[in-house]
Amino acid sequence: MKKRVGLLTSGGDCPGLNAALRGIAKALYQRMGDGVEIIGISNGYHGLINNDWRVMRPEEFSGILTVGGTILGTKRTPFKLMRVVGDDQVDKVAAMKQSYRDMQLECVLCLGGNGTHKTANLLAEEGLNVIGLPKTIDNDICGTDVTFGFHSAVDIATEVIDRVHTTAGSHSRCMVVELMGNKAGWLTLYAGLAGGADIILIPELPYSIEQVCAAIEKRAAEGKRFSIVAVAEGAFDVEEARMKKRDYMALRAEQGYTTATNRIARQIETLTGIETRICVPGHMQRGGSPSPYDRVLATQFGVYAAKMVEEGRYGITIAMKNDRIAANELRDVAGKSRLVPEDHRMVYTARRMGVSFG
């Protein structure tokens, strides 16, 4: 009897998903031949809940190494709603377990970020054979040194900062670039350093607008005609740090914004008199072809996941540890985030060069 392996991609898309799917499939076909059948589950956990799947053909995994997005489609199905029965009266956990049985799966491989891993762990606790693969441009999954998708996003975000430099210099402006990262500042930290940002604001280090403006004015006094501020979308100031998130988000909503970026730009212009503009690359950071690094990393993760299927090791997620591919127990990483520590070497490097963190 063929071993049936389910694949799903969940949460926000990022470059490298197809490369990982290809790595899994090619390794399984190479090692198990006709003894394996791959089931593609559409649109993440939404497809698993609604029994939306198809038997994949080997040729569907050819020519996708360099293709962005995901051939399986993806949707966000929040973990906090998984045990909530909504108006549709669907018990999501029970539905996923029934779909798993209907597909006659040996296991299901879940490619995604933190939310995806929490649901993967829930399914493992419910008795399903599950393997996670860590993808996110935020690079914030606990237990792995890096996630696929991150380096591609850093490349894109860095190019944005590079391009903003020339227009900022030409117009003697301050440019505020908002980058993705709601809870973790890895993307903004790496892109800010790679792109030569003068000020880097991340969620882990609440900023003072006075310190931000002081850094800009210091540059102006030194004859530098422009400044670049890289801001993570989840950044907040020292006053907001004393508040609960729901309270400061409600206050922001009253003032007409969700992220701090517009407020920061307005405050810089008001307090320094320097013309300030905003650049928000948004979903461009998720799109396009994966970088060579992410193609290799995603392939390695996929091949290792296939090896775990062959060995029958489940309830795990794949990781990079000290330049070696390994596995963590899902229960040990689900629900935990890898955030930027204040003493991280990248923060140290930036500060030694005079970069301000507000």
C-alpha positions as CSV (number, residue, x, y, z in Angstrom):
1,M,0.0,0.0,0.0
2,K,1.3,3.4,-0.9
3,K,2.3,5.8,1.9
4,R,0.2,9.0,1.4
5,V,1.8,12.2,2.5
6,G,-0.2,15.4,2.7
7,L,1.3,18.9,2.0
8,L,-0.1,22.3,3.0
9,T,1.1,25.8,3.0
10,S,-0.5,28.1,5.5
11,G,-0.4,31.8,6.6
12,G,1.3,34.6,4.7
13,D,3.2,33.6,1.5
14,C,6.9,34.1,1.1
15,P,9.6,33.2,-1.4
16,G,10.8,29.6,-1.0
17,L,7.6,27.8,-0.4
18,N,7.6,26.1,-3.8
19,A,11.3,25.3,-3.4
20,A,10.5,23.5,-0.1
21,L,7.6,21.6,-1.7
22,R,9.9,20.6,-4.6
23,G,12.6,19.4,-2.1
24,I,10.1,17.2,-0.2
25,A,8.5,15.7,-3.3
26,K,11.7,15.0,-5.2
27,A,13.3,13.4,-2.2
28,L,10.2,11.2,-1.5
29,Y,9.9,10.1,-5.1
30,Q,13.6,9.4,-5.3
31,R,13.7,7.4,-2.1
32,M,10.3,5.7,-2.2
33,G,9.4,5.6,-5.9
34,D,5.9,4.2,-6.5
35,G,5.6,3.5,-2.8
36,V,4.5,7.1,-2.1
37,E,1.6,9.3,-3.1
38,I,1.6,13.0,-2.4
39,I,-1.6,14.8,-1.5
40,G,-1.8,18.5,-2.1
41,I,-4.1,20.3,0.4
42,S,-5.4,23.6,-1.0
43,N,-5.2,26.9,0.9
44,G,-3.6,25.7,4.1
45,Y,-5.7,24.6,7.1
46,H,-8.8,25.9,5.3
47,G,-8.4,23.1,2.8
48,L,-7.8,20.6,5.5
49,I,-11.0,21.8,7.3
50,N,-13.0,21.6,4.1
51,N,-11.6,18.4,2.7
52,D,-10.2,20.3,-0.4
53,W,-7.3,18.3,-1.8
54,R,-6.0,16.5,-4.8
55,V,-3.5,13.8,-5.7
56,M,-0.4,15.5,-7.0
57,R,1.6,14.3,-10.1
58,P,5.4,14.2,-10.0
59,E,5.6,16.7,-12.9
60,E,3.8,19.3,-10.9
61,F,6.9,19.7,-8.8
62,S,9.1,20.4,-11.8
63,G,10.1,24.0,-12.8
64,I,8.9,25.5,-9.5
65,L,12.3,26.0,-7.7
66,T,12.5,29.7,-8.7
67,V,8.8,30.5,-8.6
68,G,7.5,32.7,-5.8
69,G,4.2,32.1,-3.9
70,T,2.9,28.6,-3.5
71,I,1.3,26.2,-6.0
72,L,-1.0,24.9,-3.3
73,G,-2.4,28.3,-2.4
74,T,-2.6,29.6,1.2
75,K,-5.0,31.3,3.6
76,R,-4.7,32.6,7.1
77,T,-6.7,30.5,9.5
78,P,-6.0,31.9,13.0
79,F,-5.0,29.4,15.7
80,K,-7.2,31.2,18.3
81,L,-10.3,30.3,16.2
82,M,-9.4,26.6,15.7
83,R,-11.4,25.5,18.7
84,V,-14.2,28.1,18.2
85,V,-17.3,26.9,16.4
86,G,-18.6,29.8,14.4
87,D,-21.8,30.6,12.6
88,D,-21.1,27.8,10.1
89,Q,-21.3,25.3,13.0
90,V,-18.1,23.6,11.9
91,D,-15.9,22.0,14.5
92,K,-12.6,22.8,12.8
93,V,-10.5,20.3,14.7
94,A,-12.9,17.5,14.2
95,A,-13.2,18.4,10.5
96,M,-9.4,18.4,10.1
97,K,-9.1,15.0,11.7
98,Q,-11.9,13.6,9.5
99,S,-10.2,15.0,6.3
100,Y,-7.0,13.4,7.4
101,R,-8.7,10.1,7.7
102,D,-10.6,10.5,4.4
103,M,-7.3,11.2,2.6
104,Q,-5.9,8.1,4.3
105,L,-2.8,10.0,5.2
106,E,0.4,8.6,6.8
107,C,1.3,12.2,7.8
108,V,0.8,15.9,6.9
109,L,3.6,18.4,6.4
110,C,2.7,21.9,7.4
111,L,4.8,24.8,5.9
112,G,4.3,28.0,7.8
113,G,5.1,30.4,10.5
114,N,4.2,30.7,14.2
115,G,0.5,30.4,13.8
116,T,0.9,27.4,11.5
117,H,3.1,25.7,14.0
118,K,0.7,26.2,16.8
119,T,-2.0,24.5,14.8
120,A,0.4,21.8,13.7
121,N,1.1,21.1,17.4
122,L,-2.6,21.0,18.2
123,L,-3.0,18.3,15.5
124,A,-0.1,16.4,16.8
125,E,-1.7,16.5,20.3
126,E,-4.9,15.2,18.7
127,G,-3.0,12.1,17.5
128,L,-2.1,13.1,13.8
129,N,1.3,12.5,12.4
130,V,2.6,16.0,11.7
131,I,5.9,17.7,10.6
132,G,6.4,21.4,10.4
133,L,8.7,23.4,8.1
134,P,9.6,26.9,9.3
135,K,8.8,29.6,6.7
136,T,8.4,33.3,7.5
137,I,10.0,36.6,6.4
138,D,9.9,37.6,10.1
139,N,12.6,35.0,11.0
140,D,10.9,34.6,14.4
141,I,10.3,30.9,14.8
142,C,11.8,29.5,18.0
143,G,14.5,26.9,17.8
144,T,15.9,27.6,14.3
145,D,18.6,30.0,13.4
146,V,16.9,31.0,10.2
147,T,13.6,30.5,8.4
148,F,13.2,30.3,4.6
149,G,11.8,33.4,3.1
150,F,13.7,35.7,5.4
151,H,16.8,36.3,3.3
152,S,14.7,37.0,0.2
153,A,12.7,39.6,2.1
154,V,16.0,41.1,3.4
155,D,17.2,41.4,-0.2
156,I,14.0,43.2,-1.2
157,A,13.9,45.5,1.8
158,T,17.5,46.4,1.4
159,E,16.9,47.4,-2.3
160,V,14.1,49.6,-1.1
161,I,16.4,51.4,1.3
162,D,19.1,51.6,-1.3
163,R,16.8,53.3,-3.8
164,V,15.4,55.7,-1.2
165,H,18.9,56.9,-0.4
166,T,19.2,58.7,-3.8
167,T,15.9,60.5,-3.6
168,A,16.5,61.4,0.0
169,G,19.9,62.9,-0.8
170,S,18.6,64.7,-3.9
171,H,15.8,66.5,-1.9
172,S,17.6,66.8,1.4
173,R,14.8,64.8,3.1
174,C,14.3,62.4,5.9
175,M,12.9,59.1,4.5
176,V,11.0,56.8,6.8
177,V,10.8,53.3,5.4
178,E,8.2,50.9,7.0
179,L,9.2,47.2,6.8
180,M,7.3,44.1,7.8
181,G,7.7,42.7,11.3
182,N,4.8,43.0,13.8
183,K,6.4,41.4,16.8
184,A,10.0,40.7,15.7
185,G,12.5,43.2,14.2
186,W,14.9,40.8,12.4
187,L,13.9,42.0,8.9
188,T,14.2,45.7,9.8
189,L,17.5,45.1,11.6
190,Y,19.2,43.2,8.8
191,A,17.8,45.3,6.0
192,G,18.5,48.5,7.9
193,L,22.1,47.5,8.5
194,A,22.6,46.2,4.9
195,G,21.0,49.3,3.5
196,G,22.8,51.8,5.6
197,A,19.9,53.2,7.6
198,D,20.8,55.9,10.1
199,I,18.0,55.0,12.5
200,I,16.5,51.5,13.1
201,L,13.3,51.1,15.1
202,I,12.2,47.6,16.1
203,P,9.5,46.2,18.4
204,E,12.0,44.8,20.9
205,L,13.5,48.2,21.6
206,P,10.9,50.9,22.3
207,Y,12.0,54.2,20.9
208,S,12.0,57.8,22.1
209,I,11.0,60.3,19.4
210,E,13.3,62.8,21.1
211,Q,16.2,60.5,20.6
212,V,15.2,59.8,17.0
213,C,15.1,63.6,16.3
214,A,18.3,64.2,18.1
215,A,20.1,61.6,15.8
216,I,18.7,63.3,12.7
217,E,19.7,66.8,13.9
218,K,23.1,65.6,14.7
219,R,23.5,64.3,11.2
220,A,22.3,67.6,9.8
221,A,24.8,69.5,12.0
222,E,27.5,67.4,10.6
223,G,26.5,68.5,7.1
224,K,24.7,65.3,6.1
225,R,21.8,66.4,4.0
226,F,19.4,63.4,4.6
227,S,18.6,60.7,7.0
228,I,17.0,57.2,6.5
229,V,14.8,55.7,9.2
230,A,14.0,52.0,9.0
231,V,10.9,51.2,11.0
232,A,9.4,47.8,11.7
233,E,5.6,47.9,11.4
234,G,5.3,46.7,15.0
235,A,7.6,49.4,16.5
236,F,6.2,51.4,19.5
237,D,7.6,54.2,21.6
238,V,8.6,54.3,25.3
239,E,5.2,55.7,26.3
240,E,3.3,52.9,24.5
241,A,5.7,50.4,26.1
242,R,4.0,51.2,29.5
243,M,0.6,50.4,28.0
244,K,-1.2,47.2,27.1
245,K,-1.1,46.6,23.3
246,R,-4.9,46.8,22.9
247,D,-4.9,50.2,24.7
248,Y,-2.3,51.8,22.5
249,M,-3.7,50.3,19.4
250,A,-7.1,51.7,20.3
251,L,-5.5,55.1,20.9
252,R,-3.8,54.9,17.5
253,A,-7.1,54.0,15.8
254,E,-8.6,57.1,17.3
255,Q,-5.8,59.2,15.8
256,G,-6.3,57.6,12.4
257,Y,-3.4,55.2,12.0
258,T,-2.4,51.6,12.9
259,T,1.4,51.6,12.7
260,A,3.6,54.2,14.2
261,T,5.2,55.2,10.9
262,N,3.0,58.1,9.9
263,R,3.2,59.5,13.4
264,I,7.0,59.2,13.4
265,A,7.2,61.1,10.1
266,R,4.9,63.8,11.3
267,Q,6.8,64.2,14.6
268,I,10.2,64.3,12.8
269,E,9.0,67.1,10.5
270,T,7.4,69.0,13.4
271,L,10.3,68.7,15.8
272,T,13.2,69.2,13.4
273,G,11.7,71.2,10.5
274,I,13.2,68.6,8.1
275,E,11.0,67.6,5.2
276,T,10.0,64.0,5.7
277,R,8.5,61.4,3.5
278,I,7.2,57.8,4.0
279,C,7.9,54.7,1.9
280,V,5.9,51.5,2.6
281,P,7.0,48.6,0.3
282,G,4.3,46.3,1.9
283,H,3.6,43.0,0.2
284,M,6.5,43.5,-2.2
285,Q,8.6,42.0,0.6
286,R,6.7,38.7,0.3
287,G,6.7,38.5,-3.5
288,G,8.9,37.3,-6.3
289,S,11.5,34.6,-6.8
290,P,13.4,33.3,-3.8
291,S,17.0,34.3,-3.4
292,P,19.6,31.6,-4.1
293,Y,20.1,31.3,-0.3
294,D,16.4,30.6,0.3
295,R,16.3,28.2,-2.6
296,V,19.1,26.2,-1.0
297,L,17.7,26.5,2.5
298,A,14.1,25.5,1.6
299,T,15.4,22.6,-0.4
300,Q,17.5,21.4,2.5
301,F,14.5,21.7,4.8
302,G,12.3,19.8,2.4
303,V,14.7,17.0,1.9
304,Y,15.2,16.6,5.6
305,A,11.4,16.5,6.2
306,A,11.2,13.8,3.6
307,K,13.9,11.8,5.5
308,M,11.7,12.2,8.7
309,V,8.7,10.8,6.8
310,E,10.8,7.9,5.6
311,E,12.0,7.2,9.2
312,G,8.5,7.7,10.7
313,R,9.5,10.6,13.0
314,Y,6.6,12.9,13.6
315,G,5.5,15.6,16.0
316,I,8.6,17.7,15.0
317,T,9.5,20.7,13.0
318,I,12.6,21.2,10.9
319,A,15.3,23.7,11.9
320,M,18.7,25.1,11.1
321,K,21.0,24.8,14.2
322,N,24.6,25.9,14.0
323,D,24.7,25.4,10.2
324,R,23.2,21.9,10.5
325,I,19.7,20.8,9.6
326,A,18.0,19.2,12.5
327,A,14.5,18.7,14.1
328,N,12.8,20.2,17.2
329,E,9.8,18.8,19.0
330,L,6.7,20.8,18.0
331,R,5.6,21.0,21.6
332,D,8.9,22.8,22.5
333,V,8.6,25.6,19.9
334,A,4.8,26.1,19.2
335,G,3.6,29.4,20.7
336,K,7.1,30.8,21.2
337,S,8.7,33.6,19.2
338,R,12.3,34.2,18.6
339,L,12.8,37.9,19.1
340,V,15.8,40.2,18.8
341,P,17.7,40.4,22.1
342,E,19.1,43.8,23.1
343,D,22.6,42.4,23.2
344,H,22.4,40.7,19.8
345,R,25.6,41.0,17.7
346,M,23.8,42.9,14.9
347,V,22.5,45.5,17.4
348,Y,26.0,45.8,18.8
349,T,27.4,46.2,15.3
350,A,24.9,48.9,14.4
351,R,25.4,50.8,17.6
352,R,29.2,50.8,17.3
353,M,28.8,52.5,13.9
354,G,26.5,55.2,15.4
355,V,23.2,53.9,14.2
356,S,20.4,55.0,16.6
357,F,17.7,52.7,17.9
358,G,15.8,55.7,19.3
